[in-house]
């Protein structure tokens, strides 16, 4: 196998040792070739300057990863996914669990329907006077610079509120 690779590599190296000829045709076009012709002149090719490789003393040290809190769990426990609220109050409390405990420099951001509704250091957040319909909530843990460290899964819930019909006229 090594002999075969050696022979193949020699076939690619032979053009490097070939002689080069330059010729000019009647229209003044210059052509370079490895085949001599009566009006061609041999081109002198200087040896290519090479620089020997130095010793490889470089040792890669990966950068230290910043401590981002290393939160392993962030879950919305209330409301449960696809829960239906029928109390007609339009109030929903969002509760989360987090492991390990929230650090002093971090906080929660509560989102409803993709919009930020508030931030808190408490693991629960009260939303009031919600319109009827289906809503989604998500919670992020952010550091003091506002960088997201962990995100919860999105939870969907529905608020059912009765509406009064106006009195007929």
TIVO-2410 file (N, C-alpha, C; in nm, 3 decimals):
# residues 169
REC num residu      c1      c2      c3 atome chaine
REC   1      X   0.083  -0.120   0.000     N      A
REC   1      X   0.000   0.000   0.000    CA      A
REC   1      X   0.087   0.126   0.000     C      A
REC   2      X   0.193   0.123   0.082     N      A
REC   2      X   0.282   0.240   0.087    CA      A
REC   2      X   0.354   0.259  -0.046     C      A
REC   3      X   0.393   0.148  -0.108     N      A
REC   3      X   0.461   0.155  -0.237    CA      A
REC   3      X   0.370   0.217  -0.342     C      A
REC   4      X   0.243   0.181  -0.339     N      A
REC   4      X   0.148   0.236  -0.434    CA      A
REC   4      X   0.132   0.387  -0.413     C      A
REC   5      X   0.121   0.429  -0.290     N      A
REC   5      X   0.111   0.573  -0.261    CA      A
REC   5      X   0.237   0.647  -0.304     C      A
REC   6      X   0.352   0.585  -0.285     N      A
REC   6      X   0.478   0.647  -0.325    CA      A
REC   6      X   0.483   0.666  -0.476     C      A
REC   7      X   0.441   0.566  -0.550     N      A
REC   7      X   0.441   0.575  -0.697    CA      A
REC   7      X   0.344   0.681  -0.747     C      A
REC   8      X   0.229   0.688  -0.686     N      A
REC   8      X   0.131   0.789  -0.725    CA      A
REC   8      X   0.183   0.929  -0.697     C      A
REC   9      X   0.248   0.947  -0.583     N      A
REC   9      X   0.301   1.080  -0.551    CA      A
REC   9      X   0.413   1.119  -0.645     C      A
REC  10      X   0.493   1.022  -0.694     N      A
REC  10      X   0.599   1.054  -0.790    CA      A
REC  10      X   0.541   1.103  -0.923     C      A
REC  11      X   0.428   1.049  -0.963     N      A
REC  11      X   0.368   1.094  -1.089    CA      A
REC  11      X   0.323   1.239  -1.081     C      A
REC  12      X   0.284   1.283  -0.963     N      A
REC  12      X   0.244   1.422  -0.948    CA      A
REC  12      X   0.364   1.515  -0.932     C      A
REC  13      X   0.478   1.463  -0.890     N      A
REC  13      X   0.595   1.547  -0.870    CA      A
REC  13      X   0.675   1.568  -0.997     C      A
REC  14      X   0.664   1.481  -1.095     N      A
REC  14      X   0.745   1.494  -1.216    CA      A
REC  14      X   0.722   1.625  -1.290     C      A
REC  15      X   0.601   1.681  -1.298     N      A
REC  15      X   0.587   1.810  -1.365    CA      A
REC  15      X   0.668   1.920  -1.298     C      A
REC  16      X   0.699   1.906  -1.171     N      A
REC  16      X   0.776   2.008  -1.102    CA      A
REC  16      X   0.920   2.013  -1.154     C      A
REC  17      X   0.967   1.901  -1.210     N      A
REC  17      X   1.104   1.896  -1.261    CA      A
REC  17      X   1.110   1.916  -1.413     C      A
REC  18      X   0.997   1.935  -1.480     N      A
REC  18      X   0.994   1.952  -1.626    CA      A
REC  18      X   1.051   2.088  -1.663     C      A
REC  19      X   1.104   2.097  -1.786     N      A
REC  19      X   1.154   2.224  -1.836    CA      A
REC  19      X   1.038   2.302  -1.896     C      A
REC  20      X   1.049   2.434  -1.894     N      A
REC  20      X   0.944   2.521  -1.944    CA      A
REC  20      X   0.999   2.602  -2.061     C      A
REC  21      X   0.917   2.614  -2.167     N      A
REC  21      X   0.956   2.688  -2.286    CA      A
REC  21      X   0.854   2.799  -2.313     C      A
REC  22      X   0.909   2.913  -2.363     N      A
REC  22      X   0.826   3.030  -2.393    CA      A
REC  22      X   0.836   3.056  -2.542     C      A
REC  23      X   0.719   3.077  -2.604     N      A
REC  23      X   0.719   3.110  -2.747    CA      A
REC  23      X   0.618   3.220  -2.773     C      A
REC  24      X   0.642   3.297  -2.879     N      A
REC  24      X   0.554   3.407  -2.919    CA      A
REC  24      X   0.509   3.378  -3.061     C      A
REC  25      X   0.376   3.379  -3.084     N      A
REC  25      X   0.327   3.350  -3.219    CA      A
REC  25      X   0.325   3.477  -3.304     C      A
REC  26      X   0.276   3.468  -3.427     N      A
REC  26      X   0.277   3.580  -3.523    CA      A
REC  26      X   0.192   3.697  -3.476     C      A
REC  27      X   0.090   3.670  -3.393     N      A
REC  27      X   0.004   3.778  -3.344    CA      A
REC  27      X   0.056   3.839  -3.214     C      A
REC  28      X   0.167   3.791  -3.164     N      A
REC  28      X   0.226   3.845  -3.042    CA      A
REC  28      X   0.176   3.780  -2.915     C      A
REC  29      X   0.101   3.671  -2.925     N      A
REC  29      X   0.052   3.599  -2.807    CA      A
REC  29      X   0.164   3.514  -2.748     C      A
REC  30      X   0.180   3.523  -2.619     N      A
REC  30      X   0.285   3.448  -2.550    CA      A
REC  30      X   0.225   3.318  -2.499     C      A
REC  31      X   0.298   3.208  -2.521     N      A
REC  31      X   0.253   3.077  -2.474    CA      A
REC  31      X   0.367   3.010  -2.398     C      A
REC  32      X   0.332   2.944  -2.288     N      A
REC  32      X   0.428   2.868  -2.209    CA      A
REC  32      X   0.390   2.721  -2.219     C      A
REC  33      X   0.491   2.634  -2.239     N      A
REC  33      X   0.464   2.492  -2.254    CA      A
REC  33      X   0.583   2.411  -2.205     C      A
REC  34      X   0.560   2.282  -2.191     N      A
REC  34      X   0.670   2.194  -2.151    CA      A
REC  34      X   0.729   2.122  -2.272     C      A
REC  35      X   0.683   2.154  -2.395     N      A
REC  35      X   0.733   2.092  -2.519    CA      A
REC  35      X   0.811   2.196  -2.598     C      A
REC  36      X   0.934   2.163  -2.635     N      A
REC  36      X   1.013   2.260  -2.713    CA      A
REC  36      X   0.962   2.271  -2.856     C      A
REC  37      X   0.975   2.390  -2.913     N      A
REC  37      X   0.942   2.414  -3.053    CA      A
REC  37      X   1.058   2.492  -3.115     C      A
REC  38      X   1.067   2.502  -3.249     N      A
REC  38      X   1.184   2.567  -3.311    CA      A
REC  38      X   1.203   2.712  -3.269     C      A
REC  39      X   1.093   2.787  -3.246     N      A
REC  39      X   1.108   2.929  -3.210    CA      A
REC  39      X   1.095   2.954  -3.059     C      A
REC  40      X   1.094   2.848  -2.979     N      A
REC  40      X   1.077   2.863  -2.834    CA      A
REC  40      X   1.211   2.881  -2.765     C      A
REC  41      X   1.209   2.954  -2.658     N      A
REC  41      X   1.330   2.970  -2.576    CA      A
REC  41      X   1.306   2.906  -2.440     C      A
REC  42      X   1.408   2.850  -2.385     N      A
REC  42      X   1.399   2.783  -2.257    CA      A
REC  42      X   1.392   2.890  -2.147     C      A
REC  43      X   1.297   2.871  -2.055     N      A
REC  43      X   1.279   2.966  -1.944    CA      A
REC  43      X   1.352   2.910  -1.823     C      A
REC  44      X   1.432   2.995  -1.763     N      A
REC  44      X   1.505   2.955  -1.642    CA      A
REC  44      X   1.414   2.980  -1.522     C      A
REC  45      X   1.391   2.876  -1.447     N      A
REC  45      X   1.306   2.887  -1.328    CA      A
REC  45      X   1.397   2.873  -1.207     C      A
REC  46      X   1.398   2.978  -1.127     N      A
REC  46      X   1.481   2.975  -1.007    CA      A
REC  46      X   1.420   2.881  -0.904     C      A
REC  47      X   1.505   2.834  -0.820     N      A
REC  47      X   1.459   2.746  -0.713    CA      A
REC  47      X   1.369   2.828  -0.620     C      A
REC  48      X   1.259   2.768  -0.580     N      A
REC  48      X   1.163   2.836  -0.493    CA      A
REC  48      X   1.223   2.846  -0.353     C      A
REC  49      X   1.214   2.967  -0.298     N      A
REC  49      X   1.267   2.985  -0.164    CA      A
REC  49      X   1.173   2.919  -0.064     C      A
REC  50      X   1.230   2.841   0.023     N      A
REC  50      X   1.151   2.774   0.126    CA      A
REC  50      X   1.209   2.808   0.262     C      A
REC  51      X   1.123   2.805   0.359     N      A
REC  51      X   1.165   2.830   0.497    CA      A
REC  51      X   1.132   2.706   0.576     C      A
REC  52      X   1.231   2.650   0.642     N      A
REC  52      X   1.203   2.527   0.718    CA      A
REC  52      X   1.106   2.557   0.833     C      A
REC  53      X   1.022   2.460   0.857     N      A
REC  53      X   0.925   2.475   0.966    CA      A
REC  53      X   0.998   2.466   1.099     C      A
REC  54      X   0.957   2.549   1.190     N      A
REC  54      X   1.013   2.545   1.325    CA      A
REC  54      X   0.950   2.435   1.407     C      A
REC  55      X   0.997   2.422   1.526     N      A
REC  55      X   0.940   2.320   1.613    CA      A
REC  55      X   0.805   2.368   1.662     C      A
REC  56      X   0.715   2.277   1.680     N      A
REC  56      X   0.580   2.310   1.724    CA      A
REC  56      X   0.576   2.304   1.875     C      A
REC  57      X   0.606   2.416   1.936     N      A
REC  57      X   0.604   2.422   2.082    CA      A
REC  57      X   0.477   2.484   2.135     C      A
REC  58      X   0.387   2.523   2.045     N      A
REC  58      X   0.261   2.585   2.086    CA      A
REC  58      X   0.169   2.480   2.145     C      A
REC  59      X   0.117   2.508   2.260     N      A
REC  59      X   0.021   2.418   2.323    CA      A
REC  59      X  -0.109   2.495   2.343     C      A
REC  60      X  -0.214   2.444   2.282     N      A
REC  60      X  -0.344   2.510   2.288    CA      A
REC  60      X  -0.406   2.492   2.425     C      A
REC  61      X  -0.447   2.601   2.482     N      A
REC  61      X  -0.519   2.599   2.608    CA      A
REC  61      X  -0.655   2.662   2.582     C      A
REC  62      X  -0.762   2.585   2.590     N      A
REC  62      X  -0.894   2.643   2.561    CA      A
REC  62      X  -0.928   2.750   2.665     C      A
REC  63      X  -1.000   2.853   2.622     N      A
REC  63      X  -1.038   2.957   2.717    CA      A
REC  63      X  -1.134   2.901   2.821     C      A
REC  64      X  -1.126   2.958   2.938     N      A
REC  64      X  -1.217   2.914   3.044    CA      A
REC  64      X  -1.357   2.962   3.011     C      A
REC  65      X  -1.450   2.872   3.026     N      A
REC  65      X  -1.589   2.910   3.003    CA      A
REC  65      X  -1.638   2.989   3.124     C      A
REC  66      X  -1.703   3.102   3.097     N      A
REC  66      X  -1.753   3.180   3.210    CA      A
REC  66      X  -1.863   3.104   3.282     C      A
REC  67      X  -1.871   3.125   3.410     N      A
REC  67      X  -1.976   3.062   3.491    CA      A
REC  67      X  -2.107   3.133   3.460     C      A
REC  68      X  -2.193   3.065   3.388     N      A
REC  68      X  -2.321   3.125   3.350    CA      A
REC  68      X  -2.432   3.085   3.445     C      A
REC  69      X  -2.397   3.033   3.558     N      A
REC  69      X  -2.499   2.994   3.653    CA      A
REC  69      X  -2.520   2.845   3.656     C      A
REC  70      X  -2.489   2.781   3.545     N      A
REC  70      X  -2.502   2.636   3.536    CA      A
REC  70      X  -2.637   2.587   3.587     C      A
REC  71      X  -2.743   2.654   3.547     N      A
REC  71      X  -2.876   2.611   3.586    CA      A
REC  71      X  -2.911   2.485   3.509     C      A
REC  72      X  -2.952   2.383   3.578     N      A
REC  72      X  -2.982   2.255   3.514    CA      A
REC  72      X  -3.130   2.238   3.486     C      A
REC  73      X  -3.214   2.313   3.557     N      A
REC  73      X  -3.358   2.296   3.539    CA      A
REC  73      X  -3.428   2.431   3.556     C      A
REC  74      X  -3.516   2.460   3.464     N      A
REC  74      X  -3.605   2.576   3.475    CA      A
REC  74      X  -3.736   2.531   3.412     C      A
REC  75      X  -3.838   2.517   3.495     N      A
REC  75      X  -3.965   2.462   3.448    CA      A
REC  75      X  -4.082   2.542   3.502     C      A
REC  76      X  -4.178   2.568   3.417     N      A
REC  76      X  -4.303   2.631   3.460    CA      A
REC  76      X  -4.391   2.521   3.517     C      A
REC  77      X  -4.424   2.532   3.647     N      A
REC  77      X  -4.506   2.430   3.711    CA      A
REC  77      X  -4.652   2.472   3.723     C      A
REC  78      X  -4.678   2.601   3.711     N      A
REC  78      X  -4.814   2.651   3.714    CA      A
REC  78      X  -4.823   2.768   3.618     C      A
REC  79      X  -4.913   2.767   3.525     N      A
REC  79      X  -5.014   2.667   3.496    CA      A
REC  79      X  -4.954   2.548   3.422     C      A
REC  80      X  -5.023   2.436   3.427     N      A
REC  80      X  -4.982   2.322   3.349    CA      A
REC  80      X  -5.014   2.348   3.203     C      A
REC  81      X  -4.942   2.281   3.115     N      A
REC  81      X  -4.963   2.301   2.971    CA      A
REC  81      X  -5.108   2.265   2.934     C      A
REC  82      X  -5.169   2.349   2.852     N      A
REC  82      X  -5.306   2.334   2.802    CA      A
REC  82      X  -5.413   2.343   2.911     C      A
REC  83      X  -5.381   2.406   3.024     N      A
REC  83      X  -5.480   2.425   3.131    CA      A
REC  83      X  -5.584   2.529   3.085     C      A
REC  84      X  -5.707   2.512   3.132     N      A
REC  84      X  -5.815   2.606   3.100    CA      A
REC  84      X  -5.861   2.674   3.229     C      A
REC  85      X  -5.854   2.807   3.233     N      A
REC  85      X  -5.900   2.885   3.347    CA      A
REC  85      X  -6.043   2.930   3.319     C      A
REC  86      X  -6.135   2.898   3.412     N      A
REC  86      X  -6.276   2.931   3.392    CA      A
REC  86      X  -6.330   3.021   3.502     C      A
REC  87      X  -6.246   3.074   3.588     N      A
REC  87      X  -6.292   3.152   3.702    CA      A
REC  87      X  -6.347   3.289   3.668     C      A
REC  88      X  -6.337   3.332   3.542     N      A
REC  88      X  -6.390   3.460   3.496    CA      A
REC  88      X  -6.318   3.580   3.557     C      A
REC  89      X  -6.203   3.558   3.624     N      A
REC  89      X  -6.132   3.672   3.683    CA      A
REC  89      X  -6.022   3.723   3.592     C      A
REC  90      X  -5.971   3.636   3.504     N      A
REC  90      X  -5.862   3.677   3.417    CA      A
REC  90      X  -5.729   3.687   3.489     C      A
REC  91      X  -5.718   3.620   3.605     N      A
REC  91      X  -5.593   3.622   3.680    CA      A
REC  91      X  -5.524   3.486   3.671     C      A
REC  92      X  -5.394   3.490   3.643     N      A
REC  92      X  -5.315   3.367   3.632    CA      A
REC  92      X  -5.183   3.391   3.704     C      A
REC  93      X  -5.145   3.298   3.789     N      A
REC  93      X  -5.015   3.304   3.856    CA      A
REC  93      X  -4.921   3.207   3.786     C      A
REC  94      X  -4.806   3.260   3.743     N      A
REC  94      X  -4.703   3.179   3.678    CA      A
REC  94      X  -4.602   3.141   3.786     C      A
REC  95      X  -4.578   3.011   3.804     N      A
REC  95      X  -4.482   2.963   3.904    CA      A
REC  95      X  -4.378   2.876   3.835     C      A
REC  96      X  -4.253   2.892   3.876     N      A
REC  96      X  -4.144   2.815   3.816    CA      A
REC  96      X  -4.062   2.748   3.925     C      A
REC  97      X  -3.995   2.639   3.885     N      A
REC  97      X  -3.893   2.578   3.970    CA      A
REC  97      X  -3.761   2.591   3.898     C      A
REC  98      X  -3.655   2.605   3.976     N      A
REC  98      X  -3.521   2.621   3.918    CA      A
REC  98      X  -3.421   2.544   4.003     C      A
REC  99      X  -3.327   2.480   3.936     N      A
REC  99      X  -3.220   2.409   4.004    CA      A
REC  99      X  -3.089   2.448   3.938     C      A
REC 100      X  -2.986   2.479   4.013     N      A
REC 100      X  -2.985   2.514   4.154    CA      A
REC 100      X  -3.058   2.646   4.177     C      A
REC 101      X  -3.063   2.688   4.301     N      A
REC 101      X  -3.138   2.810   4.336    CA      A
REC 101      X  -3.085   2.931   4.259     C      A
REC 102      X  -3.173   3.027   4.239     N      A
REC 102      X  -3.138   3.149   4.167    CA      A
REC 102      X  -3.028   3.225   4.240     C      A
REC 103      X  -2.924   3.264   4.167     N      A
REC 103      X  -2.815   3.342   4.228    CA      A
REC 103      X  -2.861   3.485   4.254     C      A
REC 104      X  -2.794   3.553   4.344     N      A
REC 104      X  -2.831   3.690   4.380    CA      A
REC 104      X  -2.821   3.787   4.262     C      A
REC 105      X  -2.730   3.763   4.169     N      A
REC 105      X  -2.710   3.855   4.058    CA      A
REC 105      X  -2.804   3.827   3.940     C      A
REC 106      X  -2.882   3.718   3.946     N      A
REC 106      X  -2.969   3.680   3.835    CA      A
REC 106      X  -3.115   3.708   3.869     C      A
REC 107      X  -3.199   3.708   3.764     N      A
REC 107      X  -3.342   3.730   3.786    CA      A
REC 107      X  -3.422   3.658   3.677     C      A
REC 108      X  -3.553   3.650   3.698     N      A
REC 108      X  -3.645   3.589   3.602    CA      A
REC 108      X  -3.705   3.697   3.514     C      A
REC 109      X  -3.729   3.665   3.389     N      A
REC 109      X  -3.809   3.750   3.301    CA      A
REC 109      X  -3.927   3.665   3.255     C      A
REC 110      X  -4.046   3.717   3.273     N      A
REC 110      X  -4.169   3.646   3.237    CA      A
REC 110      X  -4.224   3.702   3.107     C      A
REC 111      X  -4.252   3.612   3.013     N      A
REC 111      X  -4.305   3.650   2.882    CA      A
REC 111      X  -4.443   3.587   2.864     C      A
REC 112      X  -4.535   3.664   2.805     N      A
REC 112      X  -4.665   3.610   2.767    CA      A
REC 112      X  -4.690   3.648   2.622     C      A
REC 113      X  -4.725   3.549   2.541     N      A
REC 113      X  -4.751   3.569   2.399    CA      A
REC 113      X  -4.635   3.641   2.330     C      A
REC 114      X  -4.511   3.607   2.372     N      A
REC 114      X  -4.391   3.663   2.312    CA      A
REC 114      X  -4.353   3.801   2.359     C      A
REC 115      X  -4.433   3.861   2.448     N      A
REC 115      X  -4.406   3.996   2.498    CA      A
REC 115      X  -4.360   3.990   2.644     C      A
REC 116      X  -4.260   4.069   2.678     N      A
REC 116      X  -4.213   4.073   2.817    CA      A
REC 116      X  -4.321   4.134   2.904     C      A
REC 117      X  -4.358   4.062   3.010     N      A
REC 117      X  -4.460   4.111   3.102    CA      A
REC 117      X  -4.402   4.160   3.234     C      A
REC 118      X  -4.281   4.118   3.266     N      A
REC 118      X  -4.221   4.166   3.390    CA      A
REC 118      X  -4.098   4.084   3.425     C      A
REC 119      X  -4.024   4.138   3.522     N      A
REC 119      X  -3.910   4.064   3.574    CA      A
REC 119      X  -3.919   4.063   3.725     C      A
REC 120      X  -3.856   3.962   3.783     N      A
REC 120      X  -3.869   3.943   3.927    CA      A
REC 120      X  -3.758   3.852   3.976     C      A
REC 121      X  -3.729   3.859   4.102     N      A
REC 121      X  -3.639   3.763   4.164    CA      A
REC 121      X  -3.720   3.651   4.229     C      A
REC 122      X  -3.851   3.670   4.236     N      A
REC 122      X  -3.941   3.569   4.291    CA      A
REC 122      X  -3.971   3.466   4.184     C      A
REC 123      X  -3.997   3.341   4.227     N      A
REC 123      X  -4.025   3.237   4.130    CA      A
REC 123      X  -4.173   3.229   4.093     C      A
REC 124      X  -4.251   3.334   4.126     N      A
REC 124      X  -4.390   3.339   4.082    CA      A
REC 124      X  -4.421   3.481   4.037     C      A
REC 125      X  -4.517   3.490   3.944     N      A
REC 125      X  -4.552   3.619   3.886    CA      A
REC 125      X  -4.701   3.619   3.858     C      A
REC 126      X  -4.771   3.722   3.905     N      A
REC 126      X  -4.916   3.732   3.890    CA      A
REC 126      X  -4.950   3.815   3.767     C      A
REC 127      X  -5.033   3.756   3.680     N      A
REC 127      X  -5.082   3.828   3.562    CA      A
REC 127      X  -5.232   3.850   3.583     C      A
REC 128      X  -5.276   3.973   3.565     N      A
REC 128      X  -5.416   4.006   3.594    CA      A
REC 128      X  -5.486   4.060   3.469     C      A
REC 129      X  -5.619   4.051   3.474     N      A
REC 129      X  -5.706   4.104   3.370    CA      A
REC 129      X  -5.668   4.055   3.230     C      A
REC 130      X  -5.641   3.926   3.221     N      A
REC 130      X  -5.606   3.868   3.091    CA      A
REC 130      X  -5.730   3.856   3.003     C      A
REC 131      X  -5.712   3.881   2.876     N      A
REC 131      X  -5.820   3.865   2.780    CA      A
REC 131      X  -5.850   3.717   2.763     C      A
REC 132      X  -5.974   3.687   2.727     N      A
REC 132      X  -6.007   3.548   2.703    CA      A
REC 132      X  -5.933   3.501   2.577     C      A
REC 133      X  -5.910   3.370   2.574     N      A
REC 133      X  -5.839   3.311   2.460    CA      A
REC 133      X  -5.720   3.229   2.507     C      A
REC 134      X  -5.647   3.178   2.411     N      A
REC 134      X  -5.530   3.095   2.441    CA      A
REC 134      X  -5.406   3.182   2.443     C      A
REC 135      X  -5.322   3.160   2.543     N      A
REC 135      X  -5.199   3.238   2.563    CA      A
REC 135      X  -5.082   3.142   2.582     C      A
REC 136      X  -4.961   3.193   2.560     N      A
REC 136      X  -4.839   3.117   2.588    CA      A
REC 136      X  -4.753   3.195   2.685     C      A
REC 137      X  -4.683   3.122   2.772     N      A
REC 137      X  -4.590   3.185   2.865    CA      A
REC 137      X  -4.456   3.113   2.858     C      A
REC 138      X  -4.352   3.189   2.887     N      A
REC 138      X  -4.216   3.139   2.889    CA      A
REC 138      X  -4.140   3.220   2.992     C      A
REC 139      X  -4.040   3.160   3.055     N      A
REC 139      X  -3.959   3.230   3.155    CA      A
REC 139      X  -3.813   3.213   3.118     C      A
REC 140      X  -3.737   3.322   3.130     N      A
REC 140      X  -3.592   3.319   3.112    CA      A
REC 140      X  -3.525   3.358   3.242     C      A
REC 141      X  -3.408   3.300   3.266     N      A
REC 141      X  -3.320   3.347   3.373    CA      A
REC 141      X  -3.213   3.430   3.306     C      A
REC 142      X  -3.193   3.553   3.354     N      A
REC 142      X  -3.094   3.641   3.295    CA      A
REC 142      X  -2.996   3.687   3.401     C      A
REC 143      X  -2.873   3.718   3.356     N      A
REC 143      X  -2.775   3.772   3.450    CA      A
REC 143      X  -2.792   3.924   3.459     C      A
REC 144      X  -2.705   3.989   3.533     N      A
REC 144      X  -2.720   4.133   3.554    CA      A
REC 144      X  -2.697   4.214   3.427     C      A
REC 145      X  -2.633   4.153   3.325     N      A
REC 145      X  -2.614   4.221   3.197    CA      A
REC 145      X  -2.731   4.197   3.102     C      A
REC 146      X  -2.830   4.118   3.146     N      A
REC 146      X  -2.946   4.089   3.062    CA      A
REC 146      X  -2.926   3.970   2.970     C      A
REC 147      X  -2.815   3.899   2.984     N      A
REC 147      X  -2.789   3.782   2.899    CA      A
REC 147      X  -2.867   3.663   2.951     C      A
REC 148      X  -2.937   3.595   2.859     N      A
REC 148      X  -3.018   3.480   2.896    CA      A
REC 148      X  -2.928   3.363   2.933     C      A
REC 149      X  -2.950   3.305   3.050     N      A
REC 149      X  -2.872   3.192   3.097    CA      A
REC 149      X  -2.946   3.060   3.082     C      A
REC 150      X  -3.078   3.064   3.090     N      A
REC 150      X  -3.159   2.943   3.078    CA      A
REC 150      X  -3.300   2.986   3.042     C      A
REC 151      X  -3.365   2.907   2.957     N      A
REC 151      X  -3.503   2.936   2.917    CA      A
REC 151      X  -3.590   2.816   2.946     C      A
REC 152      X  -3.712   2.842   2.986     N      A
REC 152      X  -3.807   2.734   3.010    CA      A
REC 152      X  -3.872   2.694   2.879     C      A
REC 153      X  -3.938   2.582   2.881     N      A
REC 153      X  -4.022   2.543   2.768    CA      A
REC 153      X  -4.145   2.634   2.769     C      A
REC 154      X  -4.204   2.654   2.654     N      A
REC 154      X  -4.325   2.737   2.643    CA      A
REC 154      X  -4.446   2.655   2.689     C      A
REC 155      X  -4.531   2.719   2.769     N      A
REC 155      X  -4.653   2.656   2.820    CA      A
REC 155      X  -4.771   2.734   2.764     C      A
REC 156      X  -4.873   2.660   2.724     N      A
REC 156      X  -4.993   2.720   2.667    CA      A
REC 156      X  -5.109   2.701   2.765     C      A
REC 157      X  -5.195   2.802   2.777     N      A
REC 157      X  -5.315   2.791   2.860    CA      A
REC 157      X  -5.425   2.875   2.797     C      A
REC 158      X  -5.548   2.849   2.840     N      A
REC 158      X  -5.664   2.920   2.785    CA      A
REC 158      X  -5.741   2.985   2.899     C      A
REC 159      X  -5.782   3.109   2.876     N      A
REC 159      X  -5.865   3.183   2.972    CA      A
REC 159      X  -6.005   3.192   2.912     C      A
REC 160      X  -6.103   3.142   2.987     N      A
REC 160      X  -6.243   3.154   2.944    CA      A
REC 160      X  -6.310   3.255   3.034     C      A
REC 161      X  -6.364   3.358   2.975     N      A
REC 161      X  -6.437   3.462   3.049    CA      A
REC 161      X  -6.571   3.481   2.982     C      A
REC 162      X  -6.672   3.495   3.063     N      A
REC 162      X  -6.803   3.518   3.004    CA      A
REC 162      X  -6.814   3.666   2.968     C      A
REC 163      X  -6.890   3.689   2.866     N      A
REC 163      X  -6.914   3.826   2.823    CA      A
REC 163      X  -7.062   3.856   2.835     C      A
REC 164      X  -7.095   3.975   2.880     N      A
REC 164      X  -7.235   4.013   2.891    CA      A
REC 164      X  -7.279   4.078   2.762     C      A
REC 165      X  -7.395   4.036   2.719     N      A
REC 165      X  -7.452   4.099   2.600    CA      A
REC 165      X  -7.519   4.229   2.640     C      A
REC 166      X  -7.507   4.326   2.558     N      A
REC 166      X  -7.577   4.451   2.590    CA      A
REC 166      X  -7.728   4.428   2.584     C      A
REC 167      X  -7.799   4.503   2.665     N      A
REC 167      X  -7.945   4.490   2.670    CA      A
REC 167      X  -8.002   4.528   2.534     C      A
REC 168      X  -8.100   4.453   2.487     N      A
REC 168      X  -8.161   4.488   2.357    CA      A
REC 168      X  -8.231   4.623   2.365     C      A
REC 169      X  -8.239   4.694   2.258     N      A
REC 169      X  -8.302   4.827   2.257    CA      A
REC 169      X  -8.441   4.821   2.208     C      A
***
